[in-house]
Amino acid sequence: MIKKIITIWQRRYQRFYTRGYWRIVFDVGTIILVFILLILLLLIKNSAISLDKRLWSSLRVPNRPTTHYKEMPLDWQIKFRPTVIGKTTNQLVADINYTNLANQPINIAYSCYYGSSQQRLPLKDIADTNFTWSDGQLTTELAAGQSGQLTVSWLWSAQPAASSKEIKIICRLQAGLASQTWVKPDQEFVFKKSGAVQATAGAYFYTNDGDQVGIGPLPPIVGLPTSYLISWSLENAGGDLTDMQFSAQLADNVAWQGEAGLTGGHLSYDAANRKVNWRMTEWPDKAPKKQVNFYISLNPTAEMVGHIMPLIKEGEWRVNDSWSEKVWRGRLPALSTNLDYDSRSKGQGEVQNWLE
């Protein structure tokens, strides 16, 4: 092959270059030009490779190694707003402050349960669109260093146990970062259960068991006094009660006869104002009910014939409850000779004239 190239070159030399020096110059120039072009092509190719490397280097995100944390790199502070749970309670509201302490995004899941059961509290409202509610859990992904505050409302639908003064809510926080996961110890929140306080008042001639407690004619008769038993009571379910007060005024023509039984406190009669007062400063522990009974009498006159006569005017009651942090209060009903709360004597209150 080499001999063939040399032969071709010798023939070309003999044929062309012996006829003029300019042809030699032309070929040499051509060779030099081709050599220069080859060098330029190599330079351009090397420059393109270098540019391509720099471009990908600038676009490629560095692959940071995952930091391993011994403890959950999340500050999560929750505070429930003060709530006394009662029959009308329909939500529990909490304010949450959070901070992602990691240098990478972290996923979280938060849930709350009724007491020691696994029944989750359903969501009512989240005041942050970055958080979602999924499968009974509050979830989101927090960016590295992200912090903020949100308000969450949970629906409350469970009925408090009758014997319990407290309601417990258990909340659980879980978090994950890459292959790492954490579960914080369950956090317990205790809510007070509102006590149920109920006051009653009634006038009786017979008890519910059928025992006669009144004295005199029934219906009442002109010229003959009839004595009636007045009963006041207060029932307490769960409250820490103090400073109980009952008071009511006797109706005109009604006479005070005195106490007939007292399970707590002090009963007094203010003759100048015709007012009956029942006071108790401290409620005994675990006492479900306190009651006072007293007697009054009515001696009808002829002008009362055919009328149902009042015995006690409308009164009032109140008691402080330090457990539920409220004051219970209400009205005591007016009582008459019709004995509306006496199942056996009810309706026998119209005054009669025995002479007719």
Buried (B, 14 or more C-beta within 10 A) or exposed (E): EEEEEEEEEEEEEEEEBEEEEEBEEEEEEEEEEEEEEEEEEEEEEEEEEEEEEEEEEEEEEEEEEEEEBEEBBBEBEBEBEEBBBBEEBEBBBBBBEBBBBBEBBBBBBBBBBBBEEEEBBEBBEBEBEEBEBEEBBBBBBBEEEBEEEBEBBBEBEBEBEEEEBBBEBBBBBBBBBBEBEBEBEEEEBEBBBBBBBEBBBBBBBBBEEEEEBBBBBBBBBBEEBBBBBBBBBBBBBBBBBEBBBBBBBBBEBBEBBEBBEBEBBEBEBEEEEBBBBBEBEEBEEEEEEBBBBBBBBBBBEEEBBEEBBBBBBEBEBBBBBEBBEBEBEEEBBBBBBBBBBBEBBEEBBBBBEEEE
